[in-house]
Structure formats: C-alpha cells, structure tokens
C-alpha cells in the first residue's frame, strides 16, 4: 500500500470540490478538557466518509462509471454509495 503525498491530497480536494460540505471544527468541553468536533453528520447524506467515497467515484473514468459500481455492504457505506452513484453518473 502506498501512502498518499501532497499531490494526491490536492488532487482529491479538487475532485470533490463542491460535492461535500466543508464541515466546521466545533469547540466543546468534556470533563474539563477542550475537544474539537468535526460534525460530518452535517453532510447531505449524513455519512462520515463522504469525501473518501466521492473521491473514489470522481476518480473513475466515464467508461468505468458506465459499467457500474458495486458496494459490498449492508450498512451506511453501501447506502451512501447508492445515494451518490447518480451524482457521478454511474450505471444503475
């Protein structure tokens, strides 16, 4: 497995620009300690891994998307992919 570098991060940011909400960091305190929360539940589909999912789908070629996308999961991940396949024009 290869770790991403700065170019990978910039590329991913460009691919998902406008597809996911830039969520704020929210300061809070718990048991006297300051925490910063990143409320990913504010995303339109309420899924935590929206940026990762959209980056993968955006990185597919049009011909790959036309062949379709399969998400092997019965939980949130598959539901999120199903909701977003329309955005990326994947075969239904």
C-alpha positions as a printed NumPy array, in Angstrom:
array([[  0.   ,   0.   ,   0.   ],
       [  1.316,   3.432,  -0.953],
       [  0.806,   6.42 ,   1.316],
       [ -0.532,   9.486,  -0.418],
       [  1.566,  12.579,  -0.89 ],
       [  0.726,  16.273,  -1.23 ],
       [ -0.207,  15.878,  -4.907],
       [ -2.648,  13.09 ,  -4.016],
       [ -4.282,  15.284,  -1.369],
       [ -4.559,  18.291,  -3.677],
       [ -5.946,  16.071,  -6.432],
       [ -8.565,  14.599,  -4.125],
       [ -9.545,  18.057,  -2.88 ],
       [-10.013,  19.218,  -6.465],
       [-12.062,  16.152,  -7.412],
       [-14.502,  16.504,  -4.522],
       [-14.737,  20.3  ,  -4.559],
       [-18.426,  21.167,  -4.441],
       [-19.598,  17.608,  -3.744],
       [-19.254,  17.561,   0.037],
       [-19.838,  20.19 ,   2.679],
       [-16.747,  21.699,   4.271],
       [-17.696,  20.951,   7.864],
       [-16.525,  23.232,  10.65 ],
       [-14.483,  22.335,  13.7  ],
       [-16.69 ,  22.903,  16.734],
       [-15.052,  23.549,  20.106],
       [-16.547,  21.869,  23.15 ],
       [-15.522,  20.81 ,  26.618],
       [-15.858,  17.362,  28.158],
       [-14.811,  16.677,  31.734],
       [-12.796,  19.868,  31.814],
       [-10.879,  19.133,  28.609],
       [-11.27 ,  21.057,  25.389],
       [-12.21 ,  18.997,  22.352],
       [-12.712,  19.893,  18.723],
       [-15.526,  18.025,  16.976],
       [-15.865,  17.642,  13.221],
       [-19.63 ,  17.118,  12.666],
       [-19.639,  15.03 ,   9.496],
       [-23.301,  14.254,  10.164],
       [-23.979,  17.671,   8.559],
       [-23.233,  16.147,   5.147],
       [-26.275,  15.918,   2.87 ],
       [-26.408,  12.119,   3.14 ],
       [-25.375,  12.1  ,   6.843],
       [-22.423,   9.824,   6.117],
       [-18.997,  10.186,   7.67 ],
       [-16.902,   9.019,   4.736],
       [-18.47 ,  11.187,   2.042],
       [-15.227,  12.78 ,   0.911],
       [-13.483,   9.432,   0.505],
       [-16.432,   7.939,  -1.365],
       [-16.767,  10.938,  -3.695],
       [-13.031,  10.998,  -4.35 ],
       [-13.075,   7.357,  -5.45 ],
       [-16.162,   7.807,  -7.635],
       [-14.819,  11.038,  -9.156],
       [-11.538,   9.305,  -9.948],
       [-13.212,   6.657, -12.073],
       [-13.205,   7.118, -15.823],
       [-16.52 ,   7.685, -17.567],
       [-16.311,   4.202, -19.074],
       [-15.716,   2.639, -15.651],
       [-18.671,   4.534, -14.193],
       [-20.807,   3.481, -17.146],
       [-20.095,  -0.168, -16.279],
       [-21.47 ,   0.41 , -12.774],
       [-20.327,   0.477,  -9.177],
       [-20.796,  -2.23 ,  -6.58 ],
       [-20.624,  -1.515,  -2.853],
       [-20.422,  -4.665,  -0.773],
       [-22.025,  -3.603,   2.467],
       [-25.447,  -3.716,   4.031],
       [-24.821,  -0.653,   6.133],
       [-24.095,   3.022,   5.82 ],
       [-21.34 ,   2.697,   3.234],
       [-23.475,   0.935,   0.641],
       [-26.373,   3.295,   1.271],
       [-24.111,   6.298,   0.782],
       [-22.644,   4.89 ,  -2.433],
       [-26.149,   4.189,  -3.72 ],
       [-27.189,   7.768,  -2.984],
       [-24.144,   9.217,  -4.705],
       [-23.95 ,   6.995,  -7.783],
       [-26.435,   9.283,  -9.502],
       [-24.204,  12.315,  -8.876],
       [-21.33 ,  10.596, -10.617],
       [-23.486,   9.173, -13.437],
       [-22.771,   5.539, -12.654],
       [-24.843,   2.864, -14.338],
       [-27.976,   1.933, -12.417]])
